[in-house]
Amino acid sequence: MTRDNLLGEFLQARRARVRPSEAGLAGYGRRRVPGLRRDEIKRFNHPDAGHLSLRRQTLTVAGAEDLVIIVYQPEPGSASADALTRFR
C-alpha cells in the first residue's frame, strides 16, 4: 500500500469482500470485479416511508481520489420518490 492512498486501498479491499446479496442487492451473475459496483440499487425498509428502492452512486472527489461521496437517490416519479417527498 502506498502511504497516500491507504484509505482508498482499504475501502477497495473491504468492498471486494462483500457479495451483493450480503448487502441486500440482487445478484447479476458472474462479476468482473469483486465487491459492490459503483452504481447499484439498494432496497430499504424505512419505518415511516415504507419500502424504498434507491440508486447508490459512488463519486470520486477530483484531486483526492481516496475520498468518495456516496449518494442514494430514487428514480424520478417512482413510488420511492413519492414516499420521500413527505420529508421535505
Biopython code that builds the backbone (N, CA, C, O; Angstrom):
import numpy as np
from Bio.PDB.StructureBuilder import StructureBuilder

atoms = [
    (1, "MET", "N", (0.840, -1.184, 0.000)),
    (1, "MET", "CA", (0.000, 0.000, 0.000)),
    (1, "MET", "C", (0.880, 1.241, 0.000)),
    (1, "MET", "O", (1.895, 1.308, 0.694)),
    (2, "THR", "N", (0.469, 2.211, -0.789)),
    (2, "THR", "CA", (1.181, 3.476, -0.763)),
    (2, "THR", "C", (0.622, 4.324, 0.356)),
    (2, "THR", "O", (-0.567, 4.252, 0.666)),
    (3, "ARG", "N", (1.462, 5.114, 0.953)),
    (3, "ARG", "CA", (1.068, 5.905, 2.114)),
    (3, "ARG", "C", (-0.056, 6.893, 1.787)),
    (3, "ARG", "O", (-0.906, 7.153, 2.639)),
    (4, "ASP", "N", (-0.075, 7.449, 0.571)),
    (4, "ASP", "CA", (-1.054, 8.472, 0.216)),
    (4, "ASP", "C", (-2.407, 7.912, -0.213)),
    (4, "ASP", "O", (-3.343, 8.679, -0.439)),
    (5, "ASN", "N", (-2.525, 6.602, -0.326)),
    (5, "ASN", "CA", (-3.789, 6.016, -0.759)),
    (5, "ASN", "C", (-4.253, 4.901, 0.174)),
    (5, "ASN", "O", (-4.913, 3.960, -0.266)),
    (6, "LEU", "N", (-3.919, 4.997, 1.437)),
    (6, "LEU", "CA", (-4.301, 3.954, 2.390)),
    (6, "LEU", "C", (-5.810, 3.782, 2.485)),
    (6, "LEU", "O", (-6.306, 2.655, 2.469)),
    (7, "LEU", "N", (-6.544, 4.882, 2.582)),
    (7, "LEU", "CA", (-7.993, 4.795, 2.722)),
    (7, "LEU", "C", (-8.627, 4.185, 1.471)),
    (7, "LEU", "O", (-9.489, 3.313, 1.578)),
    (8, "GLY", "N", (-8.214, 4.630, 0.302)),
    (8, "GLY", "CA", (-8.765, 4.098, -0.942)),
    (8, "GLY", "C", (-8.520, 2.607, -1.082)),
    (8, "GLY", "O", (-9.418, 1.857, -1.462)),
    (9, "GLU", "N", (-7.306, 2.180, -0.777)),
    (9, "GLU", "CA", (-6.979, 0.761, -0.871)),
    (9, "GLU", "C", (-7.725, -0.052, 0.183)),
    (9, "GLU", "O", (-8.141, -1.180, -0.080)),
    (10, "PHE", "N", (-7.892, 0.515, 1.371)),
    (10, "PHE", "CA", (-8.661, -0.163, 2.419)),
    (10, "PHE", "C", (-10.116, -0.348, 1.972)),
    (10, "PHE", "O", (-10.681, -1.433, 2.114)),
    (11, "LEU", "N", (-10.719, 0.723, 1.430)),
    (11, "LEU", "CA", (-12.117, 0.642, 1.004)),
    (11, "LEU", "C", (-12.292, -0.350, -0.143)),
    (11, "LEU", "O", (-13.276, -1.089, -0.169)),
    (12, "GLN", "N", (-11.358, -0.379, -1.092)),
    (12, "GLN", "CA", (-11.446, -1.348, -2.181)),
    (12, "GLN", "C", (-11.349, -2.766, -1.647)),
    (12, "GLN", "O", (-12.079, -3.649, -2.098)),
    (13, "ALA", "N", (-10.461, -2.993, -0.698)),
    (13, "ALA", "CA", (-10.307, -4.338, -0.127)),
    (13, "ALA", "C", (-11.573, -4.755, 0.614)),
    (13, "ALA", "O", (-12.009, -5.900, 0.493)),
    (14, "ARG", "N", (-12.166, -3.846, 1.375)),
    (14, "ARG", "CA", (-13.397, -4.166, 2.098)),
    (14, "ARG", "C", (-14.552, -4.420, 1.136)),
    (14, "ARG", "O", (-15.334, -5.347, 1.342)),
    (15, "ARG", "N", (-14.666, -3.601, 0.082)),
    (15, "ARG", "CA", (-15.741, -3.761, -0.893)),
    (15, "ARG", "C", (-15.612, -5.102, -1.602)),
    (15, "ARG", "O", (-16.615, -5.742, -1.918)),
    (16, "ALA", "N", (-14.385, -5.522, -1.848)),
    (16, "ALA", "CA", (-14.159, -6.789, -2.543)),
    (16, "ALA", "C", (-14.610, -7.986, -1.712)),
    (16, "ALA", "O", (-14.872, -9.057, -2.261)),
    (17, "ARG", "N", (-14.704, -7.815, -0.393)),
    (17, "ARG", "CA", (-15.092, -8.916, 0.488)),
    (17, "ARG", "C", (-16.602, -9.061, 0.614)),
    (17, "ARG", "O", (-17.079, -10.035, 1.195)),
    (18, "VAL", "N", (-17.364, -8.109, 0.079)),
    (18, "VAL", "CA", (-18.820, -8.107, 0.219)),
    (18, "VAL", "C", (-19.464, -8.575, -1.080)),
    (18, "VAL", "O", (-19.209, -8.023, -2.150)),
    (19, "ARG", "N", (-20.291, -9.591, -0.971)),
    (19, "ARG", "CA", (-21.081, -10.033, -2.123)),
    (19, "ARG", "C", (-22.356, -9.191, -2.171)),
    (19, "ARG", "O", (-22.865, -8.790, -1.124)),
    (20, "PRO", "N", (-22.876, -8.920, -3.359)),
    (20, "PRO", "CA", (-24.087, -8.105, -3.449)),
    (20, "PRO", "C", (-25.226, -8.624, -2.572)),
    (20, "PRO", "O", (-25.943, -7.828, -1.965)),
    (21, "SER", "N", (-25.404, -9.946, -2.494)),
    (21, "SER", "CA", (-26.501, -10.497, -1.688)),
    (21, "SER", "C", (-26.332, -10.176, -0.205)),
    (21, "SER", "O", (-27.324, -10.046, 0.511)),
    (22, "GLU", "N", (-25.096, -10.047, 0.264)),
    (22, "GLU", "CA", (-24.853, -9.704, 1.669)),
    (22, "GLU", "C", (-25.205, -8.251, 1.971)),
    (22, "GLU", "O", (-25.424, -7.887, 3.127)),
    (23, "ALA", "N", (-25.259, -7.422, 0.926)),
    (23, "ALA", "CA", (-25.585, -6.010, 1.101)),
    (23, "ALA", "C", (-27.025, -5.709, 0.730)),
    (23, "ALA", "O", (-27.404, -4.545, 0.603)),
    (24, "GLY", "N", (-27.842, -6.760, 0.553)),
    (24, "GLY", "CA", (-29.247, -6.561, 0.231)),
    (24, "GLY", "C", (-29.497, -6.248, -1.234)),
    (24, "GLY", "O", (-30.552, -5.714, -1.579)),
    (25, "LEU", "N", (-28.535, -6.575, -2.112)),
    (25, "LEU", "CA", (-28.661, -6.287, -3.530)),
    (25, "LEU", "C", (-28.878, -7.574, -4.315)),
    (25, "LEU", "O", (-28.459, -8.652, -3.892)),
    (26, "ALA", "N", (-29.529, -7.450, -5.445)),
    (26, "ALA", "CA", (-29.747, -8.609, -6.310)),
    (26, "ALA", "C", (-28.448, -8.988, -7.004)),
    (26, "ALA", "O", (-27.658, -8.118, -7.370)),
    (27, "GLY", "N", (-28.228, -10.277, -7.184)),
    (27, "GLY", "CA", (-27.059, -10.740, -7.915)),
    (27, "GLY", "C", (-27.328, -10.705, -9.408)),
    (27, "GLY", "O", (-28.463, -10.914, -9.838)),
    (28, "TYR", "N", (-26.300, -10.444, -10.204)),
    (28, "TYR", "CA", (-26.459, -10.367, -11.651)),
    (28, "TYR", "C", (-25.518, -11.326, -12.361)),
    (28, "TYR", "O", (-25.054, -11.028, -13.461)),
    (29, "GLY", "N", (-25.229, -12.468, -11.756)),
    (29, "GLY", "CA", (-24.331, -13.432, -12.379)),
    (29, "GLY", "C", (-22.881, -13.177, -12.011)),
    (29, "GLY", "O", (-22.584, -12.544, -10.998)),
    (30, "ARG", "N", (-21.979, -13.679, -12.852)),
    (30, "ARG", "CA", (-20.551, -13.565, -12.579)),
    (30, "ARG", "C", (-20.114, -12.101, -12.622)),
    (30, "ARG", "O", (-20.514, -11.345, -13.508)),
    (31, "ARG", "N", (-19.295, -11.720, -11.657)),
    (31, "ARG", "CA", (-18.810, -10.347, -11.555)),
    (31, "ARG", "C", (-17.435, -10.229, -12.189)),
    (31, "ARG", "O", (-16.592, -11.105, -11.992)),
    (32, "ARG", "N", (-17.191, -9.171, -12.940)),
    (32, "ARG", "CA", (-15.850, -8.918, -13.476)),
    (32, "ARG", "C", (-14.923, -8.428, -12.376)),
    (32, "ARG", "O", (-13.736, -8.754, -12.363)),
    (33, "VAL", "N", (-15.471, -7.643, -11.452)),
    (33, "VAL", "CA", (-14.700, -7.087, -10.341)),
    (33, "VAL", "C", (-15.410, -7.505, -9.063)),
    (33, "VAL", "O", (-16.628, -7.356, -8.968)),
    (34, "PRO", "N", (-14.679, -8.028, -8.069)),
    (34, "PRO", "CA", (-15.339, -8.428, -6.831)),
    (34, "PRO", "C", (-15.894, -7.230, -6.070)),
    (34, "PRO", "O", (-15.420, -6.105, -6.221)),
    (35, "GLY", "N", (-16.903, -7.494, -5.255)),
    (35, "GLY", "CA", (-17.457, -6.446, -4.398)),
    (35, "GLY", "C", (-18.639, -5.734, -5.018)),
    (35, "GLY", "O", (-19.196, -6.185, -6.019)),
    (36, "LEU", "N", (-19.019, -4.618, -4.417)),
    (36, "LEU", "CA", (-20.162, -3.848, -4.868)),
    (36, "LEU", "C", (-19.785, -2.992, -6.067)),
    (36, "LEU", "O", (-18.665, -2.488, -6.153)),
    (37, "ARG", "N", (-20.707, -2.833, -6.973)),
    (37, "ARG", "CA", (-20.487, -1.937, -8.100)),
    (37, "ARG", "C", (-20.673, -0.504, -7.638)),
    (37, "ARG", "O", (-21.271, -0.259, -6.590)),
    (38, "ARG", "N", (-20.175, 0.425, -8.398)),
    (38, "ARG", "CA", (-20.306, 1.833, -8.039)),
    (38, "ARG", "C", (-21.752, 2.309, -8.141)),
    (38, "ARG", "O", (-22.171, 3.156, -7.353)),
    (39, "ASP", "N", (-22.522, 1.787, -9.090)),
    (39, "ASP", "CA", (-23.938, 2.140, -9.212)),
    (39, "ASP", "C", (-24.766, 0.875, -9.047)),
    (39, "ASP", "O", (-24.699, -0.033, -9.877)),
    (40, "GLU", "N", (-25.533, 0.820, -7.992)),
    (40, "GLU", "CA", (-26.411, -0.325, -7.769)),
    (40, "GLU", "C", (-27.684, 0.163, -7.094)),
    (40, "GLU", "O", (-27.740, 1.271, -6.560)),
    (41, "ILE", "N", (-28.698, -0.685, -7.130)),
    (41, "ILE", "CA", (-29.958, -0.371, -6.466)),
    (41, "ILE", "C", (-29.927, -0.975, -5.070)),
    (41, "ILE", "O", (-29.625, -2.156, -4.896)),
    (42, "LYS", "N", (-30.239, -0.159, -4.089)),
    (42, "LYS", "CA", (-30.289, -0.607, -2.697)),
    (42, "LYS", "C", (-31.740, -0.516, -2.248)),
    (42, "LYS", "O", (-32.419, 0.477, -2.511)),
    (43, "ARG", "N", (-32.207, -1.547, -1.576)),
    (43, "ARG", "CA", (-33.579, -1.559, -1.072)),
    (43, "ARG", "C", (-33.570, -1.383, 0.443)),
    (43, "ARG", "O", (-32.841, -2.061, 1.166)),
    (44, "PHE", "N", (-34.397, -0.458, 0.896)),
    (44, "PHE", "CA", (-34.510, -0.152, 2.319)),
    (44, "PHE", "C", (-35.956, -0.345, 2.742)),
    (44, "PHE", "O", (-36.867, -0.255, 1.920)),
    (45, "ASN", "N", (-36.163, -0.607, 4.010)),
    (45, "ASN", "CA", (-37.497, -0.598, 4.589)),
    (45, "ASN", "C", (-37.480, 0.468, 5.676)),
    (45, "ASN", "O", (-37.093, 0.209, 6.815)),
    (46, "HIS", "N", (-37.907, 1.671, 5.302)),
    (46, "HIS", "CA", (-37.898, 2.816, 6.213)),
    (46, "HIS", "C", (-39.138, 2.756, 7.106)),
    (46, "HIS", "O", (-40.226, 2.449, 6.620)),
    (47, "PRO", "N", (-38.992, 3.044, 8.406)),
    (47, "PRO", "CA", (-40.146, 2.927, 9.302)),
    (47, "PRO", "C", (-41.298, 3.867, 8.967)),
    (47, "PRO", "O", (-42.452, 3.529, 9.232)),
    (48, "ASP", "N", (-41.021, 5.041, 8.390)),
    (48, "ASP", "CA", (-42.084, 5.979, 8.048)),
    (48, "ASP", "C", (-42.433, 5.983, 6.566)),
    (48, "ASP", "O", (-43.602, 6.131, 6.210)),
    (49, "ALA", "N", (-41.448, 5.824, 5.703)),
    (49, "ALA", "CA", (-41.678, 5.910, 4.258)),
    (49, "ALA", "C", (-42.035, 4.562, 3.636)),
    (49, "ALA", "O", (-42.557, 4.518, 2.522)),
    (50, "GLY", "N", (-41.763, 3.468, 4.336)),
    (50, "GLY", "CA", (-42.059, 2.141, 3.791)),
    (50, "GLY", "C", (-40.913, 1.611, 2.947)),
    (50, "GLY", "O", (-39.752, 1.944, 3.183)),
    (51, "HIS", "N", (-41.244, 0.782, 1.957)),
    (51, "HIS", "CA", (-40.223, 0.175, 1.101)),
    (51, "HIS", "C", (-39.687, 1.210, 0.122)),
    (51, "HIS", "O", (-40.454, 1.888, -0.562)),
    (52, "LEU", "N", (-38.362, 1.327, 0.061)),
    (52, "LEU", "CA", (-37.702, 2.265, -0.844)),
    (52, "LEU", "C", (-36.685, 1.525, -1.699)),
    (52, "LEU", "O", (-35.985, 0.636, -1.214)),
    (53, "SER", "N", (-36.607, 1.892, -2.966)),
    (53, "SER", "CA", (-35.551, 1.416, -3.861)),
    (53, "SER", "C", (-34.780, 2.649, -4.303)),
    (53, "SER", "O", (-35.308, 3.513, -5.004)),
    (54, "LEU", "N", (-33.531, 2.714, -3.886)),
    (54, "LEU", "CA", (-32.710, 3.886, -4.180)),
    (54, "LEU", "C", (-31.467, 3.482, -4.942)),
    (54, "LEU", "O", (-30.872, 2.439, -4.672)),
    (55, "ARG", "N", (-31.080, 4.308, -5.889)),
    (55, "ARG", "CA", (-29.855, 4.067, -6.635)),
    (55, "ARG", "C", (-28.673, 4.551, -5.802)),
    (55, "ARG", "O", (-28.650, 5.688, -5.331)),
    (56, "ARG", "N", (-27.700, 3.676, -5.632)),
    (56, "ARG", "CA", (-26.480, 4.011, -4.896)),
    (56, "ARG", "C", (-25.439, 4.392, -5.916)),
    (56, "ARG", "O", (-25.163, 3.633, -6.845)),
    (57, "GLN", "N", (-24.857, 5.568, -5.749)),
    (57, "GLN", "CA", (-23.824, 6.030, -6.668)),
    (57, "GLN", "C", (-22.622, 6.480, -5.854)),
    (57, "GLN", "O", (-22.761, 7.240, -4.895)),
    (58, "THR", "N", (-21.447, 6.011, -6.239)),
    (58, "THR", "CA", (-20.216, 6.400, -5.567)),
    (58, "THR", "C", (-19.467, 7.371, -6.462)),
    (58, "THR", "O", (-19.156, 7.057, -7.611)),
    (59, "LEU", "N", (-19.181, 8.544, -5.935)),
    (59, "LEU", "CA", (-18.488, 9.581, -6.684)),
    (59, "LEU", "C", (-17.100, 9.784, -6.101)),
    (59, "LEU", "O", (-16.944, 9.848, -4.882)),
    (60, "THR", "N", (-16.094, 9.884, -6.955)),
    (60, "THR", "CA", (-14.731, 10.151, -6.515)),
    (60, "THR", "C", (-14.530, 11.657, -6.498)),
    (60, "THR", "O", (-14.971, 12.353, -7.412)),
    (61, "VAL", "N", (-13.877, 12.157, -5.478)),
    (61, "VAL", "CA", (-13.606, 13.579, -5.348)),
    (61, "VAL", "C", (-12.384, 13.911, -6.199)),
    (61, "VAL", "O", (-11.312, 13.341, -5.995)),
    (62, "ALA", "N", (-12.540, 14.834, -7.155)),
    (62, "ALA", "CA", (-11.436, 15.217, -8.043)),
    (62, "ALA", "C", (-10.275, 15.774, -7.220)),
    (62, "ALA", "O", (-10.470, 16.618, -6.345)),
    (63, "GLY", "N", (-9.096, 15.303, -7.503)),
    (63, "GLY", "CA", (-7.909, 15.753, -6.787)),
    (63, "GLY", "C", (-7.664, 15.005, -5.494)),
    (63, "GLY", "O", (-6.606, 15.157, -4.883)),
    (64, "ALA", "N", (-8.618, 14.204, -5.069)),
    (64, "ALA", "CA", (-8.481, 13.420, -3.836)),
    (64, "ALA", "C", (-9.157, 12.079, -4.072)),
    (64, "ALA", "O", (-10.184, 11.782, -3.462)),
    (65, "GLU", "N", (-8.581, 11.267, -4.957)),
    (65, "GLU", "CA", (-9.213, 10.019, -5.387)),
    (65, "GLU", "C", (-9.452, 9.025, -4.255)),
    (65, "GLU", "O", (-10.221, 8.079, -4.423)),
    (66, "ASP", "N", (-8.802, 9.223, -3.099)),
    (66, "ASP", "CA", (-9.044, 8.323, -1.976)),
    (66, "ASP", "C", (-10.291, 8.722, -1.189)),
    (66, "ASP", "O", (-10.696, 8.010, -0.270)),
    (67, "LEU", "N", (-10.902, 9.852, -1.541)),
    (67, "LEU", "CA", (-12.144, 10.280, -0.909)),
    (67, "LEU", "C", (-13.309, 10.010, -1.849)),
    (67, "LEU", "O", (-13.201, 10.233, -3.055)),
    (68, "VAL", "N", (-14.412, 9.535, -1.308)),
    (68, "VAL", "CA", (-15.591, 9.276, -2.120)),
    (68, "VAL", "C", (-16.823, 9.863, -1.446)),
    (68, "VAL", "O", (-16.867, 10.032, -0.227)),
    (69, "ILE", "N", (-17.813, 10.168, -2.262)),
    (69, "ILE", "CA", (-19.117, 10.611, -1.776)),
    (69, "ILE", "C", (-20.111, 9.549, -2.228)),
    (69, "ILE", "O", (-20.164, 9.216, -3.412)),
    (70, "ILE", "N", (-20.890, 9.021, -1.307)),
    (70, "ILE", "CA", (-21.897, 8.018, -1.650)),
    (70, "ILE", "C", (-23.259, 8.687, -1.593)),
    (70, "ILE", "O", (-23.638, 9.277, -0.582)),
    (71, "VAL", "N", (-23.989, 8.585, -2.700)),
    (71, "VAL", "CA", (-25.283, 9.237, -2.843)),
    (71, "VAL", "C", (-26.348, 8.172, -3.080)),
    (71, "VAL", "O", (-26.150, 7.258, -3.881)),
    (72, "TYR", "N", (-27.475, 8.289, -2.384)),
    (72, "TYR", "CA", (-28.631, 7.422, -2.609)),
    (72, "TYR", "C", (-29.758, 8.316, -3.115)),
    (72, "TYR", "O", (-30.069, 9.336, -2.500)),
    (73, "GLN", "N", (-30.373, 7.934, -4.240)),
    (73, "GLN", "CA", (-31.489, 8.719, -4.750)),
    (73, "GLN", "C", (-32.490, 7.819, -5.457)),
    (73, "GLN", "O", (-32.115, 6.812, -6.058)),
    (74, "PRO", "N", (-33.777, 8.187, -5.382)),
    (74, "PRO", "CA", (-34.803, 7.386, -6.055)),
    (74, "PRO", "C", (-34.900, 7.767, -7.525)),
    (74, "PRO", "O", (-34.447, 8.837, -7.930)),
    (75, "GLU", "N", (-35.491, 6.886, -8.318)),
    (75, "GLU", "CA", (-35.786, 7.219, -9.708)),
    (75, "GLU", "C", (-36.884, 8.282, -9.702)),
    (75, "GLU", "O", (-37.867, 8.141, -8.975)),
    (76, "PRO", "N", (-36.738, 9.330, -10.489)),
    (76, "PRO", "CA", (-37.788, 10.366, -10.533)),
    (76, "PRO", "C", (-39.143, 9.762, -10.914)),
    (76, "PRO", "O", (-39.241, 8.948, -11.832)),
    (77, "GLY", "N", (-40.188, 10.182, -10.184)),
    (77, "GLY", "CA", (-41.536, 9.706, -10.467)),
    (77, "GLY", "C", (-41.865, 8.333, -9.920)),
    (77, "GLY", "O", (-42.984, 7.853, -10.097)),
    (78, "SER", "N", (-40.895, 7.677, -9.246)),
    (78, "SER", "CA", (-41.130, 6.342, -8.703)),
    (78, "SER", "C", (-41.890, 6.431, -7.380)),
    (78, "SER", "O", (-42.024, 7.507, -6.796)),
    (79, "ALA", "N", (-42.381, 5.284, -6.921)),
    (79, "ALA", "CA", (-43.061, 5.226, -5.620)),
    (79, "ALA", "C", (-42.097, 5.655, -4.507)),
    (79, "ALA", "O", (-42.515, 6.284, -3.535)),
    (80, "SER", "N", (-40.827, 5.321, -4.644)),
    (80, "SER", "CA", (-39.836, 5.720, -3.638)),
    (80, "SER", "C", (-39.669, 7.238, -3.617)),
    (80, "SER", "O", (-39.554, 7.837, -2.547)),
    (81, "ALA", "N", (-39.655, 7.855, -4.788)),
    (81, "ALA", "CA", (-39.540, 9.317, -4.857)),
    (81, "ALA", "C", (-40.751, 9.974, -4.213)),
    (81, "ALA", "O", (-40.623, 10.953, -3.478)),
    (82, "ASP", "N", (-41.935, 9.421, -4.500)),
    (82, "ASP", "CA", (-43.156, 9.955, -3.903)),
    (82, "ASP", "C", (-43.134, 9.819, -2.386)),
    (82, "ASP", "O", (-43.531, 10.743, -1.677)),
    (83, "ALA", "N", (-42.679, 8.689, -1.885)),
    (83, "ALA", "CA", (-42.643, 8.462, -0.440)),
    (83, "ALA", "C", (-41.672, 9.425, 0.234)),
    (83, "ALA", "O", (-41.932, 9.885, 1.346)),
    (84, "LEU", "N", (-40.563, 9.735, -0.423)),
    (84, "LEU", "CA", (-39.566, 10.620, 0.183)),
    (84, "LEU", "C", (-39.973, 12.096, 0.160)),
    (84, "LEU", "O", (-39.410, 12.898, 0.906)),
    (85, "THR", "N", (-40.942, 12.465, -0.684)),
    (85, "THR", "CA", (-41.374, 13.863, -0.723)),
    (85, "THR", "C", (-42.054, 14.272, 0.581)),
    (85, "THR", "O", (-42.155, 15.462, 0.881)),
    (86, "ARG", "N", (-42.516, 13.301, 1.351)),
    (86, "ARG", "CA", (-43.144, 13.606, 2.647)),
    (86, "ARG", "C", (-42.158, 14.210, 3.642)),
    (86, "ARG", "O", (-42.566, 14.810, 4.637)),
    (87, "PHE", "N", (-40.872, 14.054, 3.379)),
    (87, "PHE", "CA", (-39.864, 14.525, 4.339)),
    (87, "PHE", "C", (-39.281, 15.885, 3.978)),
    (87, "PHE", "O", (-38.326, 16.331, 4.614)),
    (88, "ARG", "N", (-39.826, 16.536, 2.991)),
    (88, "ARG", "CA", (-39.343, 17.871, 2.608)),
    (88, "ARG", "C", (-39.794, 18.901, 3.578)),
    (88, "ARG", "O", (-39.481, 20.081, 3.416)),
]
sb = StructureBuilder()
sb.init_structure("model")
sb.init_model(0)
sb.init_chain("A")
sb.init_seg("    ")
for serial, (resi, resn, name, xyz) in enumerate(atoms, 1):
    if name == "N":
        sb.init_residue(resn, " ", resi, " ")
    sb.init_atom(name, np.array(xyz, "f"), 0.0, 1.0, " ", f" {name:<3s}", serial, name[0])
structure = sb.get_structure()
